[in-house]
Amino acid sequence: MNMQHIARSGTPASVLPRRSVRRLPLSMACALAAACVGACALPATASAAVSPPGTRAGHAEEAAALVEAVRHGRTDLVRQQVHAGVSVDACAPGDGSPLIVAAQGADRTMVDALLRLGADVNGACHGDGNPLIAAAAAGDVGTLAQLLDAGARLDAVVPGDETALITAVRGNHLAAVQYLASHGADVNLGAMADNGQWRTPLNQARGDAVAGFLRGKGATASGTPRR
């Protein structure tokens, strides 16, 4: 209520009726506060985690919470959960692993934190690529460099997915395309997508600048399969 309006109306604030406030017993308030630590820290997610080899089975909620902590840039919660035993490489369908999520968000601080916690720089999640592919999707050269320095395989082909270079091309990220090619990415390496489509860097080009650059590097639309 606006106190200036009350003063103009001539009604003293002291005579206005007060609403009663119901207070929770201290024990109940403490219980609710304790329950909210962690549960209220991040919004819930409907994703269910898919456990890759080596991940403890039956911990989908823990994996989903870890991915949410990564998405919100909470390195403190990420460290806390990993040290408590949550797999740093767990995959959540539609999201991927924590490192994939950090790379796609171009969150270099989080990428560094996850790598220090032992995240697999080449860890792939079916349908969600791998960290280098995620960084290529974001078009962030800094994250690409970070992952390559950590040992990411430049021409890795994820089953049902594609290569980092093809992803950068599809996003029309010229700087990322140039960076990957300059570091040795195969401009003709193709991959079969999960929909049966044969993809090569050149046949996925959406802009003249990217297509022209690839042709200048000797790319062909038909490309070549992995030998």
Contacts in CASP RR format, 6 or more apart in sequence:
PFRMAT RR
TARGET T0000
AUTHOR 0000-0000-0000
METHOD contacts of the structure
MODEL  1
MNMQHIARSGTPASVLPRRSVRRLPLSMACALAAACVGACALPATASAAV
SPPGTRAGHAEEAAALVEAVRHGRTDLVRQQVHAGVSVDACAPGDGSPLI
VAAQGADRTMVDALLRLGADVNGACHGDGNPLIAAAAAGDVGTLAQLLDA
GARLDAVVPGDETALITAVRGNHLAAVQYLASHGADVNLGAMADNGQWRT
PLNQARGDAVAGFLRGKGATASGTPRR
3 13 0 8 1.000
6 12 0 8 1.000
6 13 0 8 1.000
6 16 0 8 1.000
7 13 0 8 1.000
24 32 0 8 1.000
38 65 0 8 1.000
38 77 0 8 1.000
41 74 0 8 1.000
41 77 0 8 1.000
42 65 0 8 1.000
42 68 0 8 1.000
42 69 0 8 1.000
42 72 0 8 1.000
42 74 0 8 1.000
42 77 0 8 1.000
43 68 0 8 1.000
45 64 0 8 1.000
45 65 0 8 1.000
45 67 0 8 1.000
45 68 0 8 1.000
45 92 0 8 1.000
47 64 0 8 1.000
47 67 0 8 1.000
47 92 0 8 1.000
47 93 0 8 1.000
47 94 0 8 1.000
47 95 0 8 1.000
48 60 0 8 1.000
48 64 0 8 1.000
48 92 0 8 1.000
48 93 0 8 1.000
49 55 0 8 1.000
49 59 0 8 1.000
49 60 0 8 1.000
49 61 0 8 1.000
49 62 0 8 1.000
49 63 0 8 1.000
49 64 0 8 1.000
49 67 0 8 1.000
49 90 0 8 1.000
49 91 0 8 1.000
49 92 0 8 1.000
49 93 0 8 1.000
50 91 0 8 1.000
50 92 0 8 1.000
50 93 0 8 1.000
50 125 0 8 1.000
50 126 0 8 1.000
51 57 0 8 1.000
51 58 0 8 1.000
51 59 0 8 1.000
51 60 0 8 1.000
51 63 0 8 1.000
51 87 0 8 1.000
51 90 0 8 1.000
51 91 0 8 1.000
52 89 0 8 1.000
52 90 0 8 1.000
52 91 0 8 1.000
52 97 0 8 1.000
52 123 0 8 1.000
52 125 0 8 1.000
54 87 0 8 1.000
55 63 0 8 1.000
55 87 0 8 1.000
55 89 0 8 1.000
55 90 0 8 1.000
56 85 0 8 1.000
56 87 0 8 1.000
59 86 0 8 1.000
59 87 0 8 1.000
59 90 0 8 1.000
60 92 0 8 1.000
62 81 0 8 1.000
62 86 0 8 1.000
62 90 0 8 1.000
63 86 0 8 1.000
63 87 0 8 1.000
63 90 0 8 1.000
63 91 0 8 1.000
63 92 0 8 1.000
64 92 0 8 1.000
65 81 0 8 1.000
65 86 0 8 1.000
66 78 0 8 1.000
66 81 0 8 1.000
66 82 0 8 1.000
66 86 0 8 1.000
66 88 0 8 1.000
66 90 0 8 1.000
66 98 0 8 1.000
67 90 0 8 1.000
67 92 0 8 1.000
67 95 0 8 1.000
67 96 0 8 1.000
67 97 0 8 1.000
67 98 0 8 1.000
67 101 0 8 1.000
69 77 0 8 1.000
69 78 0 8 1.000
69 81 0 8 1.000
70 78 0 8 1.000
70 98 0 8 1.000
70 101 0 8 1.000
70 102 0 8 1.000
70 107 0 8 1.000
70 110 0 8 1.000
70 114 0 8 1.000
71 101 0 8 1.000
73 107 0 8 1.000
73 109 0 8 1.000
73 110 0 8 1.000
75 109 0 8 1.000
75 110 0 8 1.000
75 113 0 8 1.000
78 98 0 8 1.000
78 110 0 8 1.000
78 113 0 8 1.000
78 114 0 8 1.000
78 117 0 8 1.000
79 113 0 8 1.000
79 117 0 8 1.000
82 88 0 8 1.000
82 117 0 8 1.000
88 97 0 8 1.000
88 98 0 8 1.000
88 99 0 8 1.000
88 114 0 8 1.000
88 117 0 8 1.000
88 118 0 8 1.000
88 119 0 8 1.000
89 97 0 8 1.000
89 98 0 8 1.000
89 99 0 8 1.000
89 119 0 8 1.000
89 120 0 8 1.000
89 123 0 8 1.000
90 97 0 8 1.000
90 98 0 8 1.000
91 97 0 8 1.000
91 125 0 8 1.000
91 126 0 8 1.000
91 128 0 8 1.000
92 125 0 8 1.000
93 125 0 8 1.000
93 128 0 8 1.000
94 127 0 8 1.000
94 128 0 8 1.000
95 101 0 8 1.000
95 128 0 8 1.000
96 125 0 8 1.000
96 128 0 8 1.000
96 129 0 8 1.000
97 119 0 8 1.000
97 120 0 8 1.000
97 123 0 8 1.000
97 125 0 8 1.000
97 128 0 8 1.000
97 131 0 8 1.000
98 114 0 8 1.000
98 119 0 8 1.000
99 111 0 8 1.000
99 114 0 8 1.000
99 115 0 8 1.000
99 119 0 8 1.000
99 120 0 8 1.000
99 121 0 8 1.000
99 123 0 8 1.000
99 131 0 8 1.000
100 123 0 8 1.000
100 125 0 8 1.000
100 128 0 8 1.000
100 129 0 8 1.000
100 130 0 8 1.000
100 131 0 8 1.000
100 133 0 8 1.000
100 134 0 8 1.000
101 134 0 8 1.000
102 110 0 8 1.000
102 111 0 8 1.000
102 114 0 8 1.000
102 131 0 8 1.000
103 111 0 8 1.000
103 131 0 8 1.000
103 132 0 8 1.000
103 134 0 8 1.000
103 135 0 8 1.000
103 138 0 8 1.000
103 143 0 8 1.000
103 147 0 8 1.000
104 134 0 8 1.000
104 135 0 8 1.000
104 137 0 8 1.000
104 138 0 8 1.000
105 134 0 8 1.000
105 138 0 8 1.000
105 140 0 8 1.000
105 143 0 8 1.000
106 135 0 8 1.000
106 138 0 8 1.000
106 139 0 8 1.000
106 140 0 8 1.000
106 142 0 8 1.000
106 143 0 8 1.000
108 142 0 8 1.000
108 143 0 8 1.000
108 146 0 8 1.000
111 131 0 8 1.000
111 143 0 8 1.000
111 146 0 8 1.000
111 147 0 8 1.000
112 146 0 8 1.000
115 121 0 8 1.000
115 150 0 8 1.000
121 131 0 8 1.000
121 132 0 8 1.000
121 147 0 8 1.000
121 150 0 8 1.000
121 151 0 8 1.000
121 152 0 8 1.000
122 130 0 8 1.000
122 131 0 8 1.000
122 132 0 8 1.000
122 151 0 8 1.000
122 152 0 8 1.000
122 153 0 8 1.000
122 156 0 8 1.000
123 130 0 8 1.000
123 131 0 8 1.000
124 130 0 8 1.000
124 156 0 8 1.000
124 158 0 8 1.000
124 159 0 8 1.000
124 161 0 8 1.000
126 158 0 8 1.000
126 159 0 8 1.000
126 160 0 8 1.000
126 161 0 8 1.000
127 158 0 8 1.000
127 160 0 8 1.000
127 161 0 8 1.000
127 194 0 8 1.000
128 134 0 8 1.000
128 161 0 8 1.000
129 158 0 8 1.000
129 161 0 8 1.000
130 152 0 8 1.000
130 156 0 8 1.000
130 158 0 8 1.000
130 161 0 8 1.000
130 164 0 8 1.000
131 147 0 8 1.000
131 152 0 8 1.000
132 144 0 8 1.000
132 147 0 8 1.000
132 148 0 8 1.000
132 152 0 8 1.000
132 153 0 8 1.000
132 154 0 8 1.000
132 156 0 8 1.000
132 164 0 8 1.000
133 156 0 8 1.000
133 158 0 8 1.000
133 161 0 8 1.000
133 162 0 8 1.000
133 163 0 8 1.000
133 164 0 8 1.000
133 167 0 8 1.000
135 142 0 8 1.000
135 143 0 8 1.000
135 144 0 8 1.000
135 146 0 8 1.000
135 147 0 8 1.000
135 164 0 8 1.000
135 176 0 8 1.000
136 144 0 8 1.000
136 164 0 8 1.000
136 165 0 8 1.000
136 167 0 8 1.000
136 168 0 8 1.000
136 173 0 8 1.000
136 176 0 8 1.000
136 180 0 8 1.000
137 167 0 8 1.000
137 168 0 8 1.000
137 171 0 8 1.000
139 168 0 8 1.000
139 171 0 8 1.000
139 173 0 8 1.000
139 175 0 8 1.000
139 176 0 8 1.000
140 176 0 8 1.000
141 175 0 8 1.000
141 176 0 8 1.000
141 179 0 8 1.000
144 164 0 8 1.000
144 176 0 8 1.000
144 179 0 8 1.000
144 180 0 8 1.000
145 179 0 8 1.000
148 154 0 8 1.000
148 183 0 8 1.000
154 164 0 8 1.000
154 180 0 8 1.000
154 183 0 8 1.000
154 184 0 8 1.000
154 185 0 8 1.000
155 163 0 8 1.000
155 164 0 8 1.000
155 165 0 8 1.000
155 185 0 8 1.000
155 186 0 8 1.000
155 189 0 8 1.000
156 163 0 8 1.000
156 164 0 8 1.000
157 163 0 8 1.000
157 189 0 8 1.000
157 190 0 8 1.000
157 191 0 8 1.000
157 226 0 8 1.000
160 191 0 8 1.000
160 192 0 8 1.000
160 193 0 8 1.000
160 194 0 8 1.000
161 191 0 8 1.000
161 193 0 8 1.000
161 194 0 8 1.000
162 170 0 8 1.000
162 190 0 8 1.000
162 191 0 8 1.000
162 193 0 8 1.000
162 199 0 8 1.000
163 185 0 8 1.000
163 186 0 8 1.000
163 189 0 8 1.000
163 190 0 8 1.000
163 191 0 8 1.000
163 201 0 8 1.000
164 180 0 8 1.000
164 185 0 8 1.000
165 177 0 8 1.000
165 180 0 8 1.000
165 181 0 8 1.000
165 185 0 8 1.000
165 186 0 8 1.000
165 187 0 8 1.000
165 189 0 8 1.000
165 201 0 8 1.000
166 190 0 8 1.000
166 191 0 8 1.000
166 199 0 8 1.000
166 200 0 8 1.000
166 201 0 8 1.000
166 204 0 8 1.000
168 176 0 8 1.000
168 177 0 8 1.000
168 180 0 8 1.000
169 177 0 8 1.000
169 201 0 8 1.000
169 202 0 8 1.000
169 204 0 8 1.000
169 205 0 8 1.000
169 206 0 8 1.000
169 210 0 8 1.000
169 214 0 8 1.000
170 204 0 8 1.000
170 206 0 8 1.000
171 206 0 8 1.000
172 205 0 8 1.000
172 206 0 8 1.000
172 207 0 8 1.000
172 210 0 8 1.000
174 209 0 8 1.000
174 210 0 8 1.000
174 213 0 8 1.000
177 201 0 8 1.000
177 210 0 8 1.000
177 213 0 8 1.000
177 214 0 8 1.000
178 213 0 8 1.000
181 187 0 8 1.000
181 213 0 8 1.000
181 214 0 8 1.000
181 217 0 8 1.000
186 224 0 8 1.000
187 201 0 8 1.000
187 202 0 8 1.000
187 214 0 8 1.000
187 217 0 8 1.000
187 218 0 8 1.000
187 219 0 8 1.000
188 200 0 8 1.000
188 201 0 8 1.000
188 202 0 8 1.000
188 218 0 8 1.000
188 219 0 8 1.000
188 220 0 8 1.000
188 223 0 8 1.000
188 224 0 8 1.000
189 200 0 8 1.000
189 201 0 8 1.000
189 223 0 8 1.000
189 224 0 8 1.000
189 225 0 8 1.000
189 226 0 8 1.000
190 198 0 8 1.000
190 199 0 8 1.000
190 200 0 8 1.000
190 201 0 8 1.000
190 223 0 8 1.000
190 224 0 8 1.000
190 225 0 8 1.000
190 226 0 8 1.000
191 198 0 8 1.000
191 199 0 8 1.000
191 226 0 8 1.000
192 198 0 8 1.000
192 199 0 8 1.000
193 199 0 8 1.000
200 219 0 8 1.000
200 220 0 8 1.000
200 221 0 8 1.000
200 222 0 8 1.000
200 223 0 8 1.000
201 214 0 8 1.000
201 219 0 8 1.000
201 223 0 8 1.000
202 211 0 8 1.000
202 214 0 8 1.000
202 215 0 8 1.000
202 219 0 8 1.000
202 220 0 8 1.000
202 221 0 8 1.000
202 223 0 8 1.000
203 221 0 8 1.000
203 222 0 8 1.000
203 223 0 8 1.000
205 211 0 8 1.000
205 212 0 8 1.000
205 214 0 8 1.000
END
